[in-house]
């Protein structure tokens, strides 16, 4: 099970990688908050830590697997 601190680290690495792909050299935004929510994906519902970097930047981190993805 992924705890909140680990979820924040995973989300920060995920966001840094995504910004790097776009060659966006801005400093990473700070974490605004973390919640636990049911997130619906193409593969079904999963329990996630949702790490908010301020609207619209939110990253969901699966509590079981640690997989991360952007939320829209």
mmCIF file of the N, C-alpha and C atoms, coordinates in Angstrom:
data_MODEL
# 
_entry.id   MODEL 
# 
loop_
_atom_site.group_PDB 
_atom_site.id 
_atom_site.type_symbol 
_atom_site.label_atom_id 
_atom_site.label_alt_id 
_atom_site.label_comp_id 
_atom_site.label_asym_id 
_atom_site.label_entity_id 
_atom_site.label_seq_id 
_atom_site.pdbx_PDB_ins_code 
_atom_site.Cartn_x 
_atom_site.Cartn_y 
_atom_site.Cartn_z 
_atom_site.occupancy 
_atom_site.B_iso_or_equiv 
_atom_site.pdbx_formal_charge 
_atom_site.auth_seq_id 
_atom_site.auth_comp_id 
_atom_site.auth_asym_id 
_atom_site.auth_atom_id 
_atom_site.pdbx_PDB_model_num 
ATOM 1   N N  . UNK A 1 1  ? 0.852   -1.182 0.000   1.00 0.00 ? 1  UNK A N  1 
ATOM 2   C CA . UNK A 1 1  ? 0.000   0.000  0.000   1.00 0.00 ? 1  UNK A CA 1 
ATOM 3   C C  . UNK A 1 1  ? 0.895   1.242  0.000   1.00 0.00 ? 1  UNK A C  1 
ATOM 4   N N  . UNK A 1 2  ? 0.577   2.176  -0.862  1.00 0.00 ? 2  UNK A N  1 
ATOM 5   C CA . UNK A 1 2  ? 1.334   3.416  -0.992  1.00 0.00 ? 2  UNK A CA 1 
ATOM 6   C C  . UNK A 1 2  ? 0.804   4.426  0.025   1.00 0.00 ? 2  UNK A C  1 
ATOM 7   N N  . UNK A 1 3  ? 1.697   4.978  0.861   1.00 0.00 ? 3  UNK A N  1 
ATOM 8   C CA . UNK A 1 3  ? 1.246   5.970  1.836   1.00 0.00 ? 3  UNK A CA 1 
ATOM 9   C C  . UNK A 1 3  ? 1.269   7.370  1.204   1.00 0.00 ? 3  UNK A C  1 
ATOM 10  N N  . UNK A 1 4  ? 0.788   8.350  1.943   1.00 0.00 ? 4  UNK A N  1 
ATOM 11  C CA . UNK A 1 4  ? 0.644   9.706  1.417   1.00 0.00 ? 4  UNK A CA 1 
ATOM 12  C C  . UNK A 1 4  ? 1.985   10.310 1.018   1.00 0.00 ? 4  UNK A C  1 
ATOM 13  N N  . UNK A 1 5  ? 3.004   10.156 1.852   1.00 0.00 ? 5  UNK A N  1 
ATOM 14  C CA . UNK A 1 5  ? 4.322   10.724 1.533   1.00 0.00 ? 5  UNK A CA 1 
ATOM 15  C C  . UNK A 1 5  ? 4.896   10.128 0.250   1.00 0.00 ? 5  UNK A C  1 
ATOM 16  N N  . UNK A 1 6  ? 4.770   8.819  0.111   1.00 0.00 ? 6  UNK A N  1 
ATOM 17  C CA . UNK A 1 6  ? 5.262   8.164  -1.107  1.00 0.00 ? 6  UNK A CA 1 
ATOM 18  C C  . UNK A 1 6  ? 4.460   8.629  -2.319  1.00 0.00 ? 6  UNK A C  1 
ATOM 19  N N  . UNK A 1 7  ? 3.152   8.803  -2.160  1.00 0.00 ? 7  UNK A N  1 
ATOM 20  C CA . UNK A 1 7  ? 2.306   9.262  -3.266  1.00 0.00 ? 7  UNK A CA 1 
ATOM 21  C C  . UNK A 1 7  ? 2.733   10.652 -3.736  1.00 0.00 ? 7  UNK A C  1 
ATOM 22  N N  . UNK A 1 8  ? 3.070   11.525 -2.799  1.00 0.00 ? 8  UNK A N  1 
ATOM 23  C CA . UNK A 1 8  ? 3.522   12.876 -3.166  1.00 0.00 ? 8  UNK A CA 1 
ATOM 24  C C  . UNK A 1 8  ? 4.818   12.782 -3.968  1.00 0.00 ? 8  UNK A C  1 
ATOM 25  N N  . UNK A 1 9  ? 5.755   11.948 -3.538  1.00 0.00 ? 9  UNK A N  1 
ATOM 26  C CA . UNK A 1 9  ? 7.022   11.795 -4.265  1.00 0.00 ? 9  UNK A CA 1 
ATOM 27  C C  . UNK A 1 9  ? 6.791   11.223 -5.662  1.00 0.00 ? 9  UNK A C  1 
ATOM 28  N N  . UNK A 1 10 ? 5.924   10.219 -5.774  1.00 0.00 ? 10 UNK A N  1 
ATOM 29  C CA . UNK A 1 10 ? 5.609   9.626  -7.079  1.00 0.00 ? 10 UNK A CA 1 
ATOM 30  C C  . UNK A 1 10 ? 4.977   10.677 -7.982  1.00 0.00 ? 10 UNK A C  1 
ATOM 31  N N  . UNK A 1 11 ? 4.037   11.451 -7.449  1.00 0.00 ? 11 UNK A N  1 
ATOM 32  C CA . UNK A 1 11 ? 3.353   12.477 -8.240  1.00 0.00 ? 11 UNK A CA 1 
ATOM 33  C C  . UNK A 1 11 ? 4.324   13.556 -8.702  1.00 0.00 ? 11 UNK A C  1 
ATOM 34  N N  . UNK A 1 12 ? 5.260   13.944 -7.842  1.00 0.00 ? 12 UNK A N  1 
ATOM 35  C CA . UNK A 1 12 ? 6.236   14.969 -8.224  1.00 0.00 ? 12 UNK A CA 1 
ATOM 36  C C  . UNK A 1 12 ? 7.149   14.468 -9.341  1.00 0.00 ? 12 UNK A C  1 
ATOM 37  N N  . UNK A 1 13 ? 7.601   13.216 -9.241  1.00 0.00 ? 13 UNK A N  1 
ATOM 38  C CA . UNK A 1 13 ? 8.435   12.642 -10.318 1.00 0.00 ? 13 UNK A CA 1 
ATOM 39  C C  . UNK A 1 13 ? 7.640   12.544 -11.616 1.00 0.00 ? 13 UNK A C  1 
ATOM 40  N N  . UNK A 1 14 ? 6.386   12.104 -11.507 1.00 0.00 ? 14 UNK A N  1 
ATOM 41  C CA . UNK A 1 14 ? 5.526   11.979 -12.689 1.00 0.00 ? 14 UNK A CA 1 
ATOM 42  C C  . UNK A 1 14 ? 5.365   13.337 -13.370 1.00 0.00 ? 14 UNK A C  1 
ATOM 43  N N  . UNK A 1 15 ? 5.046   14.378 -12.585 1.00 0.00 ? 15 UNK A N  1 
ATOM 44  C CA . UNK A 1 15 ? 4.844   15.705 -13.150 1.00 0.00 ? 15 UNK A CA 1 
ATOM 45  C C  . UNK A 1 15 ? 6.143   16.248 -13.751 1.00 0.00 ? 15 UNK A C  1 
ATOM 46  N N  . UNK A 1 16 ? 7.264   16.037 -13.085 1.00 0.00 ? 16 UNK A N  1 
ATOM 47  C CA . UNK A 1 16 ? 8.558   16.488 -13.620 1.00 0.00 ? 16 UNK A CA 1 
ATOM 48  C C  . UNK A 1 16 ? 8.848   15.814 -14.956 1.00 0.00 ? 16 UNK A C  1 
ATOM 49  N N  . UNK A 1 17 ? 8.563   14.519 -15.054 1.00 0.00 ? 17 UNK A N  1 
ATOM 50  C CA . UNK A 1 17 ? 8.769   13.801 -16.316 1.00 0.00 ? 17 UNK A CA 1 
ATOM 51  C C  . UNK A 1 17 ? 7.879   14.352 -17.421 1.00 0.00 ? 17 UNK A C  1 
ATOM 52  N N  . UNK A 1 18 ? 6.615   14.599 -17.101 1.00 0.00 ? 18 UNK A N  1 
ATOM 53  C CA . UNK A 1 18 ? 5.686   15.133 -18.106 1.00 0.00 ? 18 UNK A CA 1 
ATOM 54  C C  . UNK A 1 18 ? 6.124   16.511 -18.595 1.00 0.00 ? 18 UNK A C  1 
ATOM 55  N N  . UNK A 1 19 ? 6.532   17.377 -17.666 1.00 0.00 ? 19 UNK A N  1 
ATOM 56  C CA . UNK A 1 19 ? 6.991   18.707 -18.053 1.00 0.00 ? 19 UNK A CA 1 
ATOM 57  C C  . UNK A 1 19 ? 8.282   18.617 -18.863 1.00 0.00 ? 19 UNK A C  1 
ATOM 58  N N  . UNK A 1 20 ? 9.149   17.665 -18.513 1.00 0.00 ? 20 UNK A N  1 
ATOM 59  C CA . UNK A 1 20 ? 10.385  17.449 -19.263 1.00 0.00 ? 20 UNK A CA 1 
ATOM 60  C C  . UNK A 1 20 ? 10.125  17.008 -20.695 1.00 0.00 ? 20 UNK A C  1 
ATOM 61  N N  . UNK A 1 21 ? 9.101   16.175 -20.888 1.00 0.00 ? 21 UNK A N  1 
ATOM 62  C CA . UNK A 1 21 ? 8.732   15.740 -22.236 1.00 0.00 ? 21 UNK A CA 1 
ATOM 63  C C  . UNK A 1 21 ? 8.336   16.929 -23.109 1.00 0.00 ? 21 UNK A C  1 
ATOM 64  N N  . UNK A 1 22 ? 7.747   17.932 -22.491 1.00 0.00 ? 22 UNK A N  1 
ATOM 65  C CA . UNK A 1 22 ? 7.309   19.131 -23.217 1.00 0.00 ? 22 UNK A CA 1 
ATOM 66  C C  . UNK A 1 22 ? 8.400   20.193 -23.263 1.00 0.00 ? 22 UNK A C  1 
ATOM 67  N N  . UNK A 1 23 ? 9.563   19.864 -22.707 1.00 0.00 ? 23 UNK A N  1 
ATOM 68  C CA . UNK A 1 23 ? 10.680  20.803 -22.601 1.00 0.00 ? 23 UNK A CA 1 
ATOM 69  C C  . UNK A 1 23 ? 10.261  22.078 -21.869 1.00 0.00 ? 23 UNK A C  1 
ATOM 70  N N  . UNK A 1 24 ? 9.409   21.902 -20.877 1.00 0.00 ? 24 UNK A N  1 
ATOM 71  C CA . UNK A 1 24 ? 8.936   22.999 -20.036 1.00 0.00 ? 24 UNK A CA 1 
ATOM 72  C C  . UNK A 1 24 ? 9.896   23.092 -18.850 1.00 0.00 ? 24 UNK A C  1 
ATOM 73  N N  . UNK A 1 25 ? 10.700  24.134 -18.811 1.00 0.00 ? 25 UNK A N  1 
ATOM 74  C CA . UNK A 1 25 ? 11.755  24.244 -17.808 1.00 0.00 ? 25 UNK A CA 1 
ATOM 75  C C  . UNK A 1 25 ? 11.349  25.021 -16.567 1.00 0.00 ? 25 UNK A C  1 
ATOM 76  N N  . UNK A 1 26 ? 10.049  25.293 -16.432 1.00 0.00 ? 26 UNK A N  1 
ATOM 77  C CA . UNK A 1 26 ? 9.591   25.997 -15.235 1.00 0.00 ? 26 UNK A CA 1 
ATOM 78  C C  . UNK A 1 26 ? 9.831   25.156 -13.989 1.00 0.00 ? 26 UNK A C  1 
ATOM 79  N N  . UNK A 1 27 ? 9.934   25.828 -12.858 1.00 0.00 ? 27 UNK A N  1 
ATOM 80  C CA . UNK A 1 27 ? 10.060  25.131 -11.579 1.00 0.00 ? 27 UNK A CA 1 
ATOM 81  C C  . UNK A 1 27 ? 8.758   24.395 -11.287 1.00 0.00 ? 27 UNK A C  1 
ATOM 82  N N  . UNK A 1 28 ? 8.883   23.214 -10.686 1.00 0.00 ? 28 UNK A N  1 
ATOM 83  C CA . UNK A 1 28 ? 7.681   22.461 -10.333 1.00 0.00 ? 28 UNK A CA 1 
ATOM 84  C C  . UNK A 1 28 ? 6.846   23.245 -9.331  1.00 0.00 ? 28 UNK A C  1 
ATOM 85  N N  . UNK A 1 29 ? 5.526   23.243 -9.504  1.00 0.00 ? 29 UNK A N  1 
ATOM 86  C CA . UNK A 1 29 ? 4.675   23.913 -8.519  1.00 0.00 ? 29 UNK A CA 1 
ATOM 87  C C  . UNK A 1 29 ? 4.682   23.130 -7.216  1.00 0.00 ? 29 UNK A C  1 
ATOM 88  N N  . UNK A 1 30 ? 4.331   23.794 -6.141  1.00 0.00 ? 30 UNK A N  1 
ATOM 89  C CA . UNK A 1 30 ? 4.285   23.118 -4.843  1.00 0.00 ? 30 UNK A CA 1 
ATOM 90  C C  . UNK A 1 30 ? 2.967   22.363 -4.687  1.00 0.00 ? 30 UNK A C  1 
ATOM 91  N N  . UNK A 1 31 ? 2.987   21.386 -3.817  1.00 0.00 ? 31 UNK A N  1 
ATOM 92  C CA . UNK A 1 31 ? 1.794   20.584 -3.543  1.00 0.00 ? 31 UNK A CA 1 
ATOM 93  C C  . UNK A 1 31 ? 0.812   21.434 -2.750  1.00 0.00 ? 31 UNK A C  1 
ATOM 94  N N  . UNK A 1 32 ? -0.427  21.490 -3.228  1.00 0.00 ? 32 UNK A N  1 
ATOM 95  C CA . UNK A 1 32 ? -1.479  22.262 -2.566  1.00 0.00 ? 32 UNK A CA 1 
ATOM 96  C C  . UNK A 1 32 ? -2.292  21.408 -1.602  1.00 0.00 ? 32 UNK A C  1 
ATOM 97  N N  . UNK A 1 33 ? -2.336  20.106 -1.853  1.00 0.00 ? 33 UNK A N  1 
ATOM 98  C CA . UNK A 1 33 ? -3.103  19.222 -0.994  1.00 0.00 ? 33 UNK A CA 1 
ATOM 99  C C  . UNK A 1 33 ? -3.125  17.797 -1.516  1.00 0.00 ? 33 UNK A C  1 
ATOM 100 N N  . UNK A 1 34 ? -3.502  16.863 -0.650  1.00 0.00 ? 34 UNK A N  1 
ATOM 101 C CA . UNK A 1 34 ? -3.608  15.446 -1.018  1.00 0.00 ? 34 UNK A CA 1 
ATOM 102 C C  . UNK A 1 34 ? -4.905  14.909 -0.435  1.00 0.00 ? 34 UNK A C  1 
ATOM 103 N N  . UNK A 1 35 ? -5.693  14.224 -1.271  1.00 0.00 ? 35 UNK A N  1 
ATOM 104 C CA . UNK A 1 35 ? -6.916  13.579 -0.813  1.00 0.00 ? 35 UNK A CA 1 
ATOM 105 C C  . UNK A 1 35 ? -6.894  12.120 -1.245  1.00 0.00 ? 35 UNK A C  1 
ATOM 106 N N  . UNK A 1 36 ? -7.747  11.313 -0.635  1.00 0.00 ? 36 UNK A N  1 
ATOM 107 C CA . UNK A 1 36 ? -7.935  9.925  -1.049  1.00 0.00 ? 36 UNK A CA 1 
ATOM 108 C C  . UNK A 1 36 ? -9.315  9.848  -1.694  1.00 0.00 ? 36 UNK A C  1 
ATOM 109 N N  . UNK A 1 37 ? -9.356  9.371  -2.939  1.00 0.00 ? 37 UNK A N  1 
ATOM 110 C CA . UNK A 1 37 ? -10.608 9.346  -3.691  1.00 0.00 ? 37 UNK A CA 1 
ATOM 111 C C  . UNK A 1 37 ? -10.690 8.093  -4.553  1.00 0.00 ? 37 UNK A C  1 
ATOM 112 N N  . UNK A 1 38 ? -11.919 7.736  -4.927  1.00 0.00 ? 38 UNK A N  1 
ATOM 113 C CA . UNK A 1 38 ? -12.139 6.716  -5.942  1.00 0.00 ? 38 UNK A CA 1 
ATOM 114 C C  . UNK A 1 38 ? -12.020 7.412  -7.289  1.00 0.00 ? 38 UNK A C  1 
ATOM 115 N N  . UNK A 1 39 ? -11.142 6.914  -8.147  1.00 0.00 ? 39 UNK A N  1 
ATOM 116 C CA . UNK A 1 39 ? -10.926 7.512  -9.454  1.00 0.00 ? 39 UNK A CA 1 
ATOM 117 C C  . UNK A 1 39 ? -11.353 6.506  -10.512 1.00 0.00 ? 39 UNK A C  1 
ATOM 118 N N  . UNK A 1 40 ? -12.134 6.946  -11.486 1.00 0.00 ? 40 UNK A N  1 
ATOM 119 C CA . UNK A 1 40 ? -12.590 6.079  -12.566 1.00 0.00 ? 40 UNK A CA 1 
ATOM 120 C C  . UNK A 1 40 ? -11.648 6.233  -13.754 1.00 0.00 ? 40 UNK A C  1 
ATOM 121 N N  . UNK A 1 41 ? -11.120 5.101  -14.221 1.00 0.00 ? 41 UNK A N  1 
ATOM 122 C CA . UNK A 1 41 ? -10.237 5.079  -15.388 1.00 0.00 ? 41 UNK A CA 1 
ATOM 123 C C  . UNK A 1 41 ? -10.825 4.137  -16.428 1.00 0.00 ? 41 UNK A C  1 
ATOM 124 N N  . UNK A 1 42 ? -10.131 4.000  -17.544 1.00 0.00 ? 42 UNK A N  1 
ATOM 125 C CA . UNK A 1 42 ? -10.616 3.085  -18.583 1.00 0.00 ? 42 UNK A CA 1 
ATOM 126 C C  . UNK A 1 42 ? -10.608 1.637  -18.108 1.00 0.00 ? 42 UNK A C  1 
ATOM 127 N N  . UNK A 1 43 ? -9.815  1.334  -17.079 1.00 0.00 ? 43 UNK A N  1 
ATOM 128 C CA . UNK A 1 43 ? -9.755  -0.031 -16.569 1.00 0.00 ? 43 UNK A CA 1 
ATOM 129 C C  . UNK A 1 43 ? -10.634 -0.237 -15.347 1.00 0.00 ? 43 UNK A C  1 
ATOM 130 N N  . UNK A 1 44 ? -11.399 0.780  -14.958 1.00 0.00 ? 44 UNK A N  1 
ATOM 131 C CA . UNK A 1 44 ? -12.305 0.652  -13.823 1.00 0.00 ? 44 UNK A CA 1 
ATOM 132 C C  . UNK A 1 44 ? -11.996 1.647  -12.719 1.00 0.00 ? 44 UNK A C  1 
ATOM 133 N N  . UNK A 1 45 ? -12.680 1.462  -11.589 1.00 0.00 ? 45 UNK A N  1 
ATOM 134 C CA . UNK A 1 45 ? -12.465 2.336  -10.440 1.00 0.00 ? 45 UNK A CA 1 
ATOM 135 C C  . UNK A 1 45 ? -11.264 1.859  -9.650  1.00 0.00 ? 45 UNK A C  1 
ATOM 136 N N  . UNK A 1 46 ? -10.528 2.826  -9.105  1.00 0.00 ? 46 UNK A N  1 
ATOM 137 C CA . UNK A 1 46 ? -9.427  2.469  -8.225  1.00 0.00 ? 46 UNK A CA 1 
ATOM 138 C C  . UNK A 1 46 ? -9.279  3.525  -7.146  1.00 0.00 ? 46 UNK A C  1 
ATOM 139 N N  . UNK A 1 47 ? -8.822  3.099  -5.994  1.00 0.00 ? 47 UNK A N  1 
ATOM 140 C CA . UNK A 1 47 ? -8.610  3.995  -4.852  1.00 0.00 ? 47 UNK A CA 1 
ATOM 141 C C  . UNK A 1 47 ? -7.257  4.676  -5.054  1.00 0.00 ? 47 UNK A C  1 
ATOM 142 N N  . UNK A 1 48 ? -7.252  6.012  -5.037  1.00 0.00 ? 48 UNK A N  1 
ATOM 143 C CA . UNK A 1 48 ? -6.036  6.767  -5.328  1.00 0.00 ? 48 UNK A CA 1 
ATOM 144 C C  . UNK A 1 48 ? -5.813  7.895  -4.329  1.00 0.00 ? 48 UNK A C  1 
ATOM 145 N N  . UNK A 1 49 ? -4.552  8.266  -4.196  1.00 0.00 ? 49 UNK A N  1 
ATOM 146 C CA . UNK A 1 49 ? -4.195  9.530  -3.573  1.00 0.00 ? 49 UNK A CA 1 
ATOM 147 C C  . UNK A 1 49 ? -4.237  10.543 -4.715  1.00 0.00 ? 49 UNK A C  1 
ATOM 148 N N  . UNK A 1 50 ? -4.960  11.620 -4.549  1.00 0.00 ? 50 UNK A N  1 
ATOM 149 C CA . UNK A 1 50 ? -4.992  12.672 -5.564  1.00 0.00 ? 50 UNK A CA 1 
ATOM 150 C C  . UNK A 1 50 ? -4.153  13.830 -5.032  1.00 0.00 ? 50 UNK A C  1 
ATOM 151 N N  . UNK A 1 51 ? -3.037  14.088 -5.730  1.00 0.00 ? 51 UNK A N  1 
ATOM 152 C CA . UNK A 1 51 ? -2.101  15.133 -5.322  1.00 0.00 ? 51 UNK A CA 1 
ATOM 153 C C  . UNK A 1 51 ? -2.379  16.356 -6.189  1.00 0.00 ? 51 UNK A C  1 
ATOM 154 N N  . UNK A 1 52 ? -2.745  17.442 -5.533  1.00 0.00 ? 52 UNK A N  1 
ATOM 155 C CA . UNK A 1 52 ? -3.089  18.680 -6.245  1.00 0.00 ? 52 UNK A CA 1 
ATOM 156 C C  . UNK A 1 52 ? -1.907  19.637 -6.210  1.00 0.00 ? 52 UNK A C  1 
ATOM 157 N N  . UNK A 1 53 ? -1.559  20.139 -7.394  1.00 0.00 ? 53 UNK A N  1 
ATOM 158 C CA . UNK A 1 53 ? -0.517  21.148 -7.534  1.00 0.00 ? 53 UNK A CA 1 
ATOM 159 C C  . UNK A 1 53 ? -1.151  22.493 -7.874  1.00 0.00 ? 53 UNK A C  1 
ATOM 160 N N  . UNK A 1 54 ? -2.430  22.640 -7.576  1.00 0.00 ? 54 UNK A N  1 
ATOM 161 C CA . UNK A 1 54 ? -3.182  23.833 -7.982  1.00 0.00 ? 54 UNK A CA 1 
ATOM 162 C C  . UNK A 1 54 ? -3.871  23.545 -9.299  1.00 0.00 ? 54 UNK A C  1 
ATOM 163 N N  . UNK A 1 55 ? -5.039  24.112 -9.469  1.00 0.00 ? 55 UNK A N  1 
ATOM 164 C CA . UNK A 1 55 ? -5.832  23.837 -10.662 1.00 0.00 ? 55 UNK A CA 1 
ATOM 165 C C  . UNK A 1 55 ? -5.103  24.280 -11.902 1.00 0.00 ? 55 UNK A C  1 
ATOM 166 N N  . UNK A 1 56 ? -5.044  23.520 -12.965 1.00 0.00 ? 56 UNK A N  1 
ATOM 167 C CA . UNK A 1 56 ? -5.685  22.220 -13.189 1.00 0.00 ? 56 UNK A CA 1 
ATOM 168 C C  . UNK A 1 56 ? -4.749  21.036 -12.977 1.00 0.00 ? 56 UNK A C  1 
ATOM 169 N N  . UNK A 1 57 ? -3.606  21.232 -12.353 1.00 0.00 ? 57 UNK A N  1 
ATOM 170 C CA . UNK A 1 57 ? -2.625  20.149 -12.213 1.00 0.00 ? 57 UNK A CA 1 
ATOM 171 C C  . UNK A 1 57 ? -2.940  19.244 -11.030 1.00 0.00 ? 57 UNK A C  1 
ATOM 172 N N  . UNK A 1 58 ? -3.491  18.055 -11.353 1.00 0.00 ? 58 UNK A N  1 
ATOM 173 C CA . UNK A 1 58 ? -3.765  17.041 -10.337 1.00 0.00 ? 58 UNK A CA 1 
ATOM 174 C C  . UNK A 1 58 ? -3.276  15.700 -10.854 1.00 0.00 ? 58 UNK A C  1 
ATOM 175 N N  . UNK A 1 59 ? -2.604  14.968 -9.988  1.00 0.00 ? 59 UNK A N  1 
ATOM 176 C CA . UNK A 1 59 ? -2.057  13.657 -10.345 1.00 0.00 ? 59 UNK A CA 1 
ATOM 177 C C  . UNK A 1 59 ? -2.659  12.619 -9.409  1.00 0.00 ? 59 UNK A C  1 
ATOM 178 N N  . UNK A 1 60 ? -3.197  11.547 -9.986  1.00 0.00 ? 60 UNK A N  1 
ATOM 179 C CA . UNK A 1 60 ? -3.735  10.435 -9.205  1.00 0.00 ? 60 UNK A CA 1 
ATOM 180 C C  . UNK A 1 60 ? -2.663  9.359  -9.090  1.00 0.00 ? 60 UNK A C  1 
ATOM 181 N N  . UNK A 1 61 ? -2.442  8.865  -7.873  1.00 0.00 ? 61 UNK A N  1 
ATOM 182 C CA . UNK A 1 61 ? -1.484  7.791  -7.626  1.00 0.00 ? 61 UNK A CA 1 
ATOM 183 C C  . UNK A 1 61 ? -2.246  6.625  -7.012  1.00 0.00 ? 61 UNK A C  1 
ATOM 184 N N  . UNK A 1 62 ? -2.280  5.509  -7.725  1.00 0.00 ? 62 UNK A N  1 
ATOM 185 C CA . UNK A 1 62 ? -2.987  4.320  -7.262  1.00 0.00 ? 62 UNK A CA 1 
ATOM 186 C C  . UNK A 1 62 ? -2.416  3.872  -5.919  1.00 0.00 ? 62 UNK A C  1 
ATOM 187 N N  . UNK A 1 63 ? -3.274  3.668  -4.934  1.00 0.00 ? 63 UNK A N  1 
ATOM 188 C CA . UNK A 1 63 ? -2.817  3.304  -3.599  1.00 0.00 ? 63 UNK A CA 1 
ATOM 189 C C  . UNK A 1 63 ? -2.232  1.894  -3.530  1.00 0.00 ? 63 UNK A C  1 
ATOM 190 N N  . UNK A 1 64 ? -2.613  1.033  -4.464  1.00 0.00 ? 64 UNK A N  1 
ATOM 191 C CA . UNK A 1 64 ? -2.103  -0.339 -4.454  1.00 0.00 ? 64 UNK A CA 1 
ATOM 192 C C  . UNK A 1 64 ? -0.830  -0.494 -5.275  1.00 0.00 ? 64 UNK A C  1 
ATOM 193 N N  . UNK A 1 65 ? -0.809  0.085  -6.477  1.00 0.00 ? 65 UNK A N  1 
ATOM 194 C CA . UNK A 1 65 ? 0.297   -0.158 -7.409  1.00 0.00 ? 65 UNK A CA 1 
ATOM 195 C C  . UNK A 1 65 ? 1.308   0.980  -7.498  1.00 0.00 ? 65 UNK A C  1 
ATOM 196 N N  . UNK A 1 66 ? 0.906   2.198  -7.121  1.00 0.00 ? 66 UNK A N  1 
ATOM 197 C CA . UNK A 1 66 ? 1.789   3.351  -7.268  1.00 0.00 ? 66 UNK A CA 1 
ATOM 198 C C  . UNK A 1 66 ? 1.782   3.934  -8.664  1.00 0.00 ? 66 UNK A C  1 
ATOM 199 N N  . UNK A 1 67 ? 0.920   3.410  -9.547  1.00 0.00 ? 67 UNK A N  1 
ATOM 200 C CA . UNK A 1 67 ? 0.814   3.964  -10.903 1.00 0.00 ? 67 UNK A CA 1 
ATOM 201 C C  . UNK A 1 67 ? 0.256   5.376  -10.814 1.00 0.00 ? 67 UNK A C  1 
ATOM 202 N N  . UNK A 1 68 ? 0.781   6.279  -11.642 1.00 0.00 ? 68 UNK A N  1 
ATOM 203 C CA . UNK A 1 68 ? 0.365   7.683  -11.612 1.00 0.00 ? 68 UNK A CA 1 
ATOM 204 C C  . UNK A 1 68 ? -0.181  8.105  -12.969 1.00 0.00 ? 68 UNK A C  1 
ATOM 205 N N  . UNK A 1 69 ? -1.131  9.046  -12.939 1.00 0.00 ? 69 UNK A N  1 
ATOM 206 C CA . UNK A 1 69 ? -1.681  9.602  -14.177 1.00 0.00 ? 69 UNK A CA 1 
ATOM 207 C C  . UNK A 1 69 ? -2.277  10.963 -13.874 1.00 0.00 ? 69 UNK A C  1 
ATOM 208 N N  . UNK A 1 70 ? -2.311  11.807 -14.913 1.00 0.00 ? 70 UNK A N  1 
ATOM 209 C CA . UNK A 1 70 ? -2.894  13.142 -14.778 1.00 0.00 ? 70 UNK A CA 1 
ATOM 210 C C  . UNK A 1 70 ? -4.416  13.014 -14.734 1.00 0.00 ? 70 UNK A C  1 
ATOM 211 N N  . UNK A 1 71 ? -5.041  13.880 -13.954 1.00 0.00 ? 71 UNK A N  1 
ATOM 212 C CA . UNK A 1 71 ? -6.508  13.965 -13.945 1.00 0.00 ? 71 UNK A CA 1 
ATOM 213 C C  . UNK A 1 71 ? -6.909  15.206 -14.726 1.00 0.00 ? 71 UNK A C  1 
ATOM 214 N N  . UNK A 1 72 ? -8.070  15.114 -15.343 1.00 0.00 ? 72 UNK A N  1 
ATOM 215 C CA . UNK A 1 72 ? -8.592  16.260 -16.103 1.00 0.00 ? 72 UNK A CA 1 
ATOM 216 C C  . UNK A 1 72 ? -9.832  16.769 -15.453 1.00 0.00 ? 72 UNK A C  1 
# 
